[in-house]
Each structure stands twice: as C-alpha cells, then as structure tokens.
C-alpha cells in the first residue's frame, strides 16, 4: 500500500494501493485489507489512464 488517509463522508478511509495488474490488486484487497479487524466491506476503484 502506498498511502491511507482518513476522510469524512460516506467512507472512513481511502487507501491508494499499487499493483501491476487488476488481478493482483484484487488479491491485495482480499488478502490484506479485507482481513483487517473491523472492515466489513470495501469498494475498489482502479485508476485508468486514457
């Protein structure tokens, strides 16, 4: 993970994570982030450079 920031609004934290592929990003979210105690759900929004 590169950064994590506390935010106000509908979300508690925004994490910016780096991965080489979307599959690796999904594995990171499932293996590391969703296993943190207290996290009940996540929303992943990949950055797309057009």
mmCIF file as Biopython writes it, N, C-alpha, C and O atoms, coordinates in Angstrom:
data_model
#
loop_
_atom_site.group_PDB
_atom_site.id
_atom_site.type_symbol
_atom_site.label_atom_id
_atom_site.label_alt_id
_atom_site.label_comp_id
_atom_site.label_asym_id
_atom_site.label_entity_id
_atom_site.label_seq_id
_atom_site.pdbx_PDB_ins_code
_atom_site.Cartn_x
_atom_site.Cartn_y
_atom_site.Cartn_z
_atom_site.occupancy
_atom_site.B_iso_or_equiv
_atom_site.auth_seq_id
_atom_site.auth_asym_id
_atom_site.pdbx_PDB_model_num
ATOM 1   N N  . UNK A ? 1  ? 0.831   -1.176  0.000   1.0 0.0 1  A 1 
ATOM 2   C CA . UNK A ? 1  ? 0.000   0.000   0.000   1.0 0.0 1  A 1 
ATOM 3   C C  . UNK A ? 1  ? 0.876   1.239   0.000   1.0 0.0 1  A 1 
ATOM 4   O O  . UNK A ? 1  ? 1.901   1.302   0.678   1.0 0.0 1  A 1 
ATOM 5   N N  . UNK A ? 2  ? 0.459   2.190   -0.752  1.0 0.0 2  A 1 
ATOM 6   C CA . UNK A ? 2  ? 1.228   3.424   -0.817  1.0 0.0 2  A 1 
ATOM 7   C C  . UNK A ? 2  ? 0.824   4.399   0.269   1.0 0.0 2  A 1 
ATOM 8   O O  . UNK A ? 2  ? 1.676   4.907   0.998   1.0 0.0 2  A 1 
ATOM 9   N N  . UNK A ? 3  ? -0.478  4.667   0.384   1.0 0.0 3  A 1 
ATOM 10  C CA . UNK A ? 3  ? -0.954  5.631   1.374   1.0 0.0 3  A 1 
ATOM 11  C C  . UNK A ? 3  ? -2.330  5.241   1.877   1.0 0.0 3  A 1 
ATOM 12  O O  . UNK A ? 3  ? -3.066  4.511   1.213   1.0 0.0 3  A 1 
ATOM 13  N N  . UNK A ? 4  ? -2.666  5.733   3.054   1.0 0.0 4  A 1 
ATOM 14  C CA . UNK A ? 4  ? -4.004  5.584   3.614   1.0 0.0 4  A 1 
ATOM 15  C C  . UNK A ? 4  ? -4.355  6.893   4.287   1.0 0.0 4  A 1 
ATOM 16  O O  . UNK A ? 4  ? -3.561  7.430   5.059   1.0 0.0 4  A 1 
ATOM 17  N N  . UNK A ? 5  ? -5.536  7.408   4.002   1.0 0.0 5  A 1 
ATOM 18  C CA . UNK A ? 5  ? -5.963  8.700   4.530   1.0 0.0 5  A 1 
ATOM 19  C C  . UNK A ? 5  ? -7.337  8.576   5.169   1.0 0.0 5  A 1 
ATOM 20  O O  . UNK A ? 5  ? -8.239  7.978   4.582   1.0 0.0 5  A 1 
ATOM 21  N N  . UNK A ? 6  ? -7.508  9.132   6.361   1.0 0.0 6  A 1 
ATOM 22  C CA . UNK A ? 6  ? -8.829  9.253   6.965   1.0 0.0 6  A 1 
ATOM 23  C C  . UNK A ? 6  ? -9.596  10.334  6.214   1.0 0.0 6  A 1 
ATOM 24  O O  . UNK A ? 6  ? -9.025  11.366  5.862   1.0 0.0 6  A 1 
ATOM 25  N N  . UNK A ? 7  ? -10.875 10.107  5.967   1.0 0.0 7  A 1 
ATOM 26  C CA . UNK A ? 7  ? -11.695 11.065  5.237   1.0 0.0 7  A 1 
ATOM 27  C C  . UNK A ? 7  ? -13.043 11.223  5.919   1.0 0.0 7  A 1 
ATOM 28  O O  . UNK A ? 7  ? -13.426 10.403  6.754   1.0 0.0 7  A 1 
ATOM 29  N N  . UNK A ? 8  ? -13.759 12.280  5.561   1.0 0.0 8  A 1 
ATOM 30  C CA . UNK A ? 8  ? -15.121 12.461  6.035   1.0 0.0 8  A 1 
ATOM 31  C C  . UNK A ? 8  ? -16.071 12.119  4.909   1.0 0.0 8  A 1 
ATOM 32  O O  . UNK A ? 8  ? -15.686 12.136  3.740   1.0 0.0 8  A 1 
ATOM 33  N N  . UNK A ? 9  ? -17.298 11.811  5.246   1.0 0.0 9  A 1 
ATOM 34  C CA . UNK A ? 9  ? -18.282 11.465  4.231   1.0 0.0 9  A 1 
ATOM 35  C C  . UNK A ? 9  ? -18.681 10.015  4.352   1.0 0.0 9  A 1 
ATOM 36  O O  . UNK A ? 9  ? -18.617 9.444   5.440   1.0 0.0 9  A 1 
ATOM 37  N N  . UNK A ? 10 ? -19.096 9.402   3.244   1.0 0.0 10 A 1 
ATOM 38  C CA . UNK A ? 10 ? -19.623 8.040   3.310   1.0 0.0 10 A 1 
ATOM 39  C C  . UNK A ? 10 ? -18.552 6.969   3.569   1.0 0.0 10 A 1 
ATOM 40  O O  . UNK A ? 10 ? -18.900 5.824   3.857   1.0 0.0 10 A 1 
ATOM 41  N N  . UNK A ? 11 ? -17.272 7.310   3.475   1.0 0.0 11 A 1 
ATOM 42  C CA . UNK A ? 11 ? -16.199 6.347   3.699   1.0 0.0 11 A 1 
ATOM 43  C C  . UNK A ? 11 ? -15.351 6.798   4.876   1.0 0.0 11 A 1 
ATOM 44  O O  . UNK A ? 11 ? -15.298 7.988   5.184   1.0 0.0 11 A 1 
ATOM 45  N N  . UNK A ? 12 ? -14.694 5.865   5.531   1.0 0.0 12 A 1 
ATOM 46  C CA . UNK A ? 12 ? -13.848 6.174   6.684   1.0 0.0 12 A 1 
ATOM 47  C C  . UNK A ? 12 ? -12.390 6.385   6.289   1.0 0.0 12 A 1 
ATOM 48  O O  . UNK A ? 12 ? -11.701 7.242   6.842   1.0 0.0 12 A 1 
ATOM 49  N N  . UNK A ? 13 ? -11.933 5.591   5.327   1.0 0.0 13 A 1 
ATOM 50  C CA . UNK A ? 13 ? -10.529 5.626   4.911   1.0 0.0 13 A 1 
ATOM 51  C C  . UNK A ? 13 ? -10.460 5.413   3.409   1.0 0.0 13 A 1 
ATOM 52  O O  . UNK A ? 13 ? -11.226 4.631   2.845   1.0 0.0 13 A 1 
ATOM 53  N N  . UNK A ? 14 ? -9.543  6.109   2.772   1.0 0.0 14 A 1 
ATOM 54  C CA . UNK A ? 14 ? -9.226  5.846   1.370   1.0 0.0 14 A 1 
ATOM 55  C C  . UNK A ? 14 ? -7.778  5.374   1.327   1.0 0.0 14 A 1 
ATOM 56  O O  . UNK A ? 14 ? -6.881  6.027   1.858   1.0 0.0 14 A 1 
ATOM 57  N N  . UNK A ? 15 ? -7.567  4.227   0.684   1.0 0.0 15 A 1 
ATOM 58  C CA . UNK A ? 15 ? -6.229  3.652   0.552   1.0 0.0 15 A 1 
ATOM 59  C C  . UNK A ? 15 ? -5.847  3.684   -0.919  1.0 0.0 15 A 1 
ATOM 60  O O  . UNK A ? 15 ? -6.630  3.289   -1.783  1.0 0.0 15 A 1 
ATOM 61  N N  . UNK A ? 16 ? -4.655  4.151   -1.193  1.0 0.0 16 A 1 
ATOM 62  C CA . UNK A ? 16 ? -4.122  4.076   -2.549  1.0 0.0 16 A 1 
ATOM 63  C C  . UNK A ? 16 ? -3.103  2.952   -2.559  1.0 0.0 16 A 1 
ATOM 64  O O  . UNK A ? 16 ? -2.094  3.007   -1.857  1.0 0.0 16 A 1 
ATOM 65  N N  . UNK A ? 17 ? -3.375  1.931   -3.362  1.0 0.0 17 A 1 
ATOM 66  C CA . UNK A ? 17 ? -2.512  0.762   -3.435  1.0 0.0 17 A 1 
ATOM 67  C C  . UNK A ? 17 ? -1.982  0.611   -4.855  1.0 0.0 17 A 1 
ATOM 68  O O  . UNK A ? 17 ? -2.662  0.957   -5.821  1.0 0.0 17 A 1 
ATOM 69  N N  . UNK A ? 18 ? -0.780  0.100   -4.971  1.0 0.0 18 A 1 
ATOM 70  C CA . UNK A ? 18 ? -0.156  -0.119  -6.270  1.0 0.0 18 A 1 
ATOM 71  C C  . UNK A ? 18 ? -0.101  -1.607  -6.583  1.0 0.0 18 A 1 
ATOM 72  O O  . UNK A ? 18 ? 0.240   -2.418  -5.722  1.0 0.0 18 A 1 
ATOM 73  N N  . UNK A ? 19 ? -0.439  -1.962  -7.822  1.0 0.0 19 A 1 
ATOM 74  C CA . UNK A ? 19 ? -0.350  -3.345  -8.284  1.0 0.0 19 A 1 
ATOM 75  C C  . UNK A ? 19 ? -0.083  -3.324  -9.781  1.0 0.0 19 A 1 
ATOM 76  O O  . UNK A ? 19 ? -0.465  -2.384  -10.478 1.0 0.0 19 A 1 
ATOM 77  N N  . UNK A ? 20 ? 0.570   -4.362  -10.264 1.0 0.0 20 A 1 
ATOM 78  C CA . UNK A ? 20 ? 0.890   -4.441  -11.689 1.0 0.0 20 A 1 
ATOM 79  C C  . UNK A ? 20 ? -0.328  -4.794  -12.538 1.0 0.0 20 A 1 
ATOM 80  O O  . UNK A ? 20 ? -0.415  -4.380  -13.694 1.0 0.0 20 A 1 
ATOM 81  N N  . UNK A ? 21 ? -1.265  -5.552  -11.981 1.0 0.0 21 A 1 
ATOM 82  C CA . UNK A ? 21 ? -2.457  -5.956  -12.723 1.0 0.0 21 A 1 
ATOM 83  C C  . UNK A ? 21 ? -3.691  -5.791  -11.843 1.0 0.0 21 A 1 
ATOM 84  O O  . UNK A ? 21 ? -3.588  -5.681  -10.621 1.0 0.0 21 A 1 
ATOM 85  N N  . UNK A ? 22 ? -4.849  -5.777  -12.475 1.0 0.0 22 A 1 
ATOM 86  C CA . UNK A ? 22 ? -6.109  -5.701  -11.728 1.0 0.0 22 A 1 
ATOM 87  C C  . UNK A ? 22 ? -6.275  -6.948  -10.869 1.0 0.0 22 A 1 
ATOM 88  O O  . UNK A ? 22 ? -6.801  -6.863  -9.759  1.0 0.0 22 A 1 
ATOM 89  N N  . UNK A ? 23 ? -5.841  -8.097  -11.357 1.0 0.0 23 A 1 
ATOM 90  C CA . UNK A ? 23 ? -5.910  -9.334  -10.568 1.0 0.0 23 A 1 
ATOM 91  C C  . UNK A ? 23 ? -5.076  -9.224  -9.296  1.0 0.0 23 A 1 
ATOM 92  O O  . UNK A ? 23 ? -5.525  -9.627  -8.224  1.0 0.0 23 A 1 
ATOM 93  N N  . UNK A ? 24 ? -3.880  -8.687  -9.406  1.0 0.0 24 A 1 
ATOM 94  C CA . UNK A ? 24 ? -3.029  -8.512  -8.230  1.0 0.0 24 A 1 
ATOM 95  C C  . UNK A ? 24 ? -3.649  -7.526  -7.245  1.0 0.0 24 A 1 
ATOM 96  O O  . UNK A ? 24 ? -3.544  -7.705  -6.032  1.0 0.0 24 A 1 
ATOM 97  N N  . UNK A ? 25 ? -4.289  -6.494  -7.765  1.0 0.0 25 A 1 
ATOM 98  C CA . UNK A ? 25 ? -4.970  -5.532  -6.905  1.0 0.0 25 A 1 
ATOM 99  C C  . UNK A ? 25 ? -6.093  -6.221  -6.134  1.0 0.0 25 A 1 
ATOM 100 O O  . UNK A ? 25 ? -6.239  -6.015  -4.929  1.0 0.0 25 A 1 
ATOM 101 N N  . UNK A ? 26 ? -6.877  -7.029  -6.822  1.0 0.0 26 A 1 
ATOM 102 C CA . UNK A ? 26 ? -7.947  -7.768  -6.161  1.0 0.0 26 A 1 
ATOM 103 C C  . UNK A ? 26 ? -7.423  -8.702  -5.095  1.0 0.0 26 A 1 
ATOM 104 O O  . UNK A ? 26 ? -8.012  -8.808  -4.019  1.0 0.0 26 A 1 
ATOM 105 N N  . UNK A ? 27 ? -6.316  -9.385  -5.377  1.0 0.0 27 A 1 
ATOM 106 C CA . UNK A ? 27 ? -5.718  -10.283 -4.394  1.0 0.0 27 A 1 
ATOM 107 C C  . UNK A ? 27 ? -5.225  -9.518  -3.173  1.0 0.0 27 A 1 
ATOM 108 O O  . UNK A ? 27 ? -5.362  -9.988  -2.044  1.0 0.0 27 A 1 
ATOM 109 N N  . UNK A ? 28 ? -4.653  -8.344  -3.399  1.0 0.0 28 A 1 
ATOM 110 C CA . UNK A ? 28 ? -4.188  -7.499  -2.302  1.0 0.0 28 A 1 
ATOM 111 C C  . UNK A ? 28 ? -5.352  -7.091  -1.414  1.0 0.0 28 A 1 
ATOM 112 O O  . UNK A ? 28 ? -5.265  -7.173  -0.189  1.0 0.0 28 A 1 
ATOM 113 N N  . UNK A ? 29 ? -6.435  -6.654  -2.030  1.0 0.0 29 A 1 
ATOM 114 C CA . UNK A ? 29 ? -7.593  -6.206  -1.260  1.0 0.0 29 A 1 
ATOM 115 C C  . UNK A ? 29 ? -8.156  -7.354  -0.431  1.0 0.0 29 A 1 
ATOM 116 O O  . UNK A ? 29 ? -8.444  -7.181  0.753   1.0 0.0 29 A 1 
ATOM 117 N N  . UNK A ? 30 ? -8.312  -8.511  -1.039  1.0 0.0 30 A 1 
ATOM 118 C CA . UNK A ? 30 ? -8.889  -9.658  -0.323  1.0 0.0 30 A 1 
ATOM 119 C C  . UNK A ? 30 ? -7.934  -10.164 0.755   1.0 0.0 30 A 1 
ATOM 120 O O  . UNK A ? 30 ? -8.363  -10.431 1.877   1.0 0.0 30 A 1 
ATOM 121 N N  . UNK A ? 31 ? -6.659  -10.300 0.437   1.0 0.0 31 A 1 
ATOM 122 C CA . UNK A ? 31 ? -5.704  -10.911 1.361   1.0 0.0 31 A 1 
ATOM 123 C C  . UNK A ? 31 ? -5.307  -9.999  2.512   1.0 0.0 31 A 1 
ATOM 124 O O  . UNK A ? 31 ? -5.114  -10.467 3.634   1.0 0.0 31 A 1 
ATOM 125 N N  . UNK A ? 32 ? -5.184  -8.709  2.250   1.0 0.0 32 A 1 
ATOM 126 C CA . UNK A ? 32 ? -4.642  -7.823  3.283   1.0 0.0 32 A 1 
ATOM 127 C C  . UNK A ? 32 ? -5.677  -6.865  3.859   1.0 0.0 32 A 1 
ATOM 128 O O  . UNK A ? 32 ? -5.783  -6.744  5.080   1.0 0.0 32 A 1 
ATOM 129 N N  . UNK A ? 33 ? -6.424  -6.198  3.033   1.0 0.0 33 A 1 
ATOM 130 C CA . UNK A ? 33 ? -7.314  -5.142  3.522   1.0 0.0 33 A 1 
ATOM 131 C C  . UNK A ? 33 ? -8.582  -5.721  4.141   1.0 0.0 33 A 1 
ATOM 132 O O  . UNK A ? 33 ? -8.975  -5.309  5.233   1.0 0.0 33 A 1 
ATOM 133 N N  . UNK A ? 34 ? -9.217  -6.653  3.474   1.0 0.0 34 A 1 
ATOM 134 C CA . UNK A ? 34 ? -10.463 -7.210  3.997   1.0 0.0 34 A 1 
ATOM 135 C C  . UNK A ? 34 ? -10.242 -8.070  5.235   1.0 0.0 34 A 1 
ATOM 136 O O  . UNK A ? 34 ? -11.207 -8.390  5.929   1.0 0.0 34 A 1 
ATOM 137 N N  . UNK A ? 35 ? -9.015  -8.451  5.532   1.0 0.0 35 A 1 
ATOM 138 C CA . UNK A ? 35 ? -8.727  -9.231  6.727   1.0 0.0 35 A 1 
ATOM 139 C C  . UNK A ? 35 ? -8.461  -8.374  7.959   1.0 0.0 35 A 1 
ATOM 140 O O  . UNK A ? 35 ? -8.257  -8.912  9.047   1.0 0.0 35 A 1 
ATOM 141 N N  . UNK A ? 36 ? -8.460  -7.058  7.809   1.0 0.0 36 A 1 
ATOM 142 C CA . UNK A ? 36 ? -8.253  -6.165  8.947   1.0 0.0 36 A 1 
ATOM 143 C C  . UNK A ? 36 ? -9.527  -6.167  9.794   1.0 0.0 36 A 1 
ATOM 144 O O  . UNK A ? 36 ? -10.633 -6.003  9.280   1.0 0.0 36 A 1 
ATOM 145 N N  . UNK A ? 37 ? -9.347  -6.358  11.102  1.0 0.0 37 A 1 
ATOM 146 C CA . UNK A ? 37 ? -10.490 -6.388  12.005  1.0 0.0 37 A 1 
ATOM 147 C C  . UNK A ? 37 ? -11.268 -5.083  11.931  1.0 0.0 37 A 1 
ATOM 148 O O  . UNK A ? 37 ? -10.685 -4.000  11.984  1.0 0.0 37 A 1 
ATOM 149 N N  . UNK A ? 38 ? -12.582 -5.190  11.808  1.0 0.0 38 A 1 
ATOM 150 C CA . UNK A ? 38 ? -13.458 -4.023  11.746  1.0 0.0 38 A 1 
ATOM 151 C C  . UNK A ? 38 ? -13.857 -3.632  10.335  1.0 0.0 38 A 1 
ATOM 152 O O  . UNK A ? 38 ? -14.838 -2.910  10.155  1.0 0.0 38 A 1 
ATOM 153 N N  . UNK A ? 39 ? -13.128 -4.086  9.335   1.0 0.0 39 A 1 
ATOM 154 C CA . UNK A ? 39 ? -13.508 -3.796  7.955   1.0 0.0 39 A 1 
ATOM 155 C C  . UNK A ? 39 ? -14.599 -4.770  7.549   1.0 0.0 39 A 1 
ATOM 156 O O  . UNK A ? 39 ? -14.403 -5.985  7.569   1.0 0.0 39 A 1 
ATOM 157 N N  . UNK A ? 40 ? -15.753 -4.225  7.180   1.0 0.0 40 A 1 
ATOM 158 C CA . UNK A ? 40 ? -16.886 -5.069  6.804   1.0 0.0 40 A 1 
ATOM 159 C C  . UNK A ? 40 ? -17.111 -5.109  5.306   1.0 0.0 40 A 1 
ATOM 160 O O  . UNK A ? 40 ? -17.724 -6.049  4.799   1.0 0.0 40 A 1 
ATOM 161 N N  . UNK A ? 41 ? -16.625 -4.104  4.585   1.0 0.0 41 A 1 
ATOM 162 C CA . UNK A ? 41 ? -16.740 -4.111  3.121   1.0 0.0 41 A 1 
ATOM 163 C C  . UNK A ? 41 ? -15.745 -3.115  2.533   1.0 0.0 41 A 1 
ATOM 164 O O  . UNK A ? 41 ? -15.272 -2.202  3.209   1.0 0.0 41 A 1 
ATOM 165 N N  . UNK A ? 42 ? -15.445 -3.320  1.259   1.0 0.0 42 A 1 
ATOM 166 C CA . UNK A ? 42 ? -14.540 -2.431  0.542   1.0 0.0 42 A 1 
ATOM 167 C C  . UNK A ? 42 ? -15.140 -2.089  -0.816  1.0 0.0 42 A 1 
ATOM 168 O O  . UNK A ? 42 ? -16.015 -2.794  -1.318  1.0 0.0 42 A 1 
ATOM 169 N N  . UNK A ? 43 ? -14.664 -1.015  -1.392  1.0 0.0 43 A 1 
ATOM 170 C CA . UNK A ? 43 ? -15.032 -0.611  -2.747  1.0 0.0 43 A 1 
ATOM 171 C C  . UNK A ? 43 ? -13.728 -0.305  -3.471  1.0 0.0 43 A 1 
ATOM 172 O O  . UNK A ? 43 ? -12.979 0.578   -3.054  1.0 0.0 43 A 1 
ATOM 173 N N  . UNK A ? 44 ? -13.454 -1.023  -4.544  1.0 0.0 44 A 1 
ATOM 174 C CA . UNK A ? 44 ? -12.212 -0.833  -5.291  1.0 0.0 44 A 1 
ATOM 175 C C  . UNK A ? 44 ? -12.503 -0.063  -6.562  1.0 0.0 44 A 1 
ATOM 176 O O  . UNK A ? 44 ? -13.367 -0.447  -7.350  1.0 0.0 44 A 1 
ATOM 177 N N  . UNK A ? 45 ? -11.774 1.030   -6.757  1.0 0.0 45 A 1 
ATOM 178 C CA . UNK A ? 45 ? -11.934 1.899   -7.926  1.0 0.0 45 A 1 
ATOM 179 C C  . UNK A ? 45 ? -10.566 2.065   -8.590  1.0 0.0 45 A 1 
ATOM 180 O O  . UNK A ? 45 ? -9.817  2.975   -8.234  1.0 0.0 45 A 1 
ATOM 181 N N  . UNK A ? 46 ? -10.232 1.197   -9.549  1.0 0.0 46 A 1 
ATOM 182 C CA . UNK A ? 46 ? -8.932  1.320   -10.206 1.0 0.0 46 A 1 
ATOM 183 C C  . UNK A ? 46 ? -8.789  2.635   -10.980 1.0 0.0 46 A 1 
ATOM 184 O O  . UNK A ? 46 ? -9.750  3.115   -11.582 1.0 0.0 46 A 1 
ATOM 185 N N  . UNK A ? 47 ? -7.602  3.203   -10.959 1.0 0.0 47 A 1 
ATOM 186 C CA . UNK A ? 47 ? -7.300  4.395   -11.742 1.0 0.0 47 A 1 
ATOM 187 C C  . UNK A ? 47 ? -7.020  3.947   -13.169 1.0 0.0 47 A 1 
ATOM 188 O O  . UNK A ? 47 ? -6.241  3.020   -13.391 1.0 0.0 47 A 1 
ATOM 189 N N  . UNK A ? 48 ? -7.653  4.602   -14.136 1.0 0.0 48 A 1 
ATOM 190 C CA . UNK A ? 48 ? -7.485  4.271   -15.545 1.0 0.0 48 A 1 
ATOM 191 C C  . UNK A ? 48 ? -6.895  5.489   -16.254 1.0 0.0 48 A 1 
ATOM 192 O O  . UNK A ? 48 ? -7.457  6.582   -16.194 1.0 0.0 48 A 1 
ATOM 193 N N  . UNK A ? 49 ? -5.785  5.298   -16.911 1.0 0.0 49 A 1 
ATOM 194 C CA . UNK A ? 49 ? -5.160  6.384   -17.681 1.0 0.0 49 A 1 
ATOM 195 C C  . UNK A ? 49 ? -5.565  6.219   -19.142 1.0 0.0 49 A 1 
ATOM 196 O O  . UNK A ? 49 ? -5.176  5.246   -19.787 1.0 0.0 49 A 1 
ATOM 197 N N  . UNK A ? 50 ? -6.333  7.150   -19.659 1.0 0.0 50 A 1 
ATOM 198 C CA . UNK A ? 50 ? -6.812  7.072   -21.050 1.0 0.0 50 A 1 
ATOM 199 C C  . UNK A ? 50 ? -5.911  7.856   -21.980 1.0 0.0 50 A 1 
ATOM 200 O O  . UNK A ? 50 ? -6.158  7.904   -23.185 1.0 0.0 50 A 1 
#
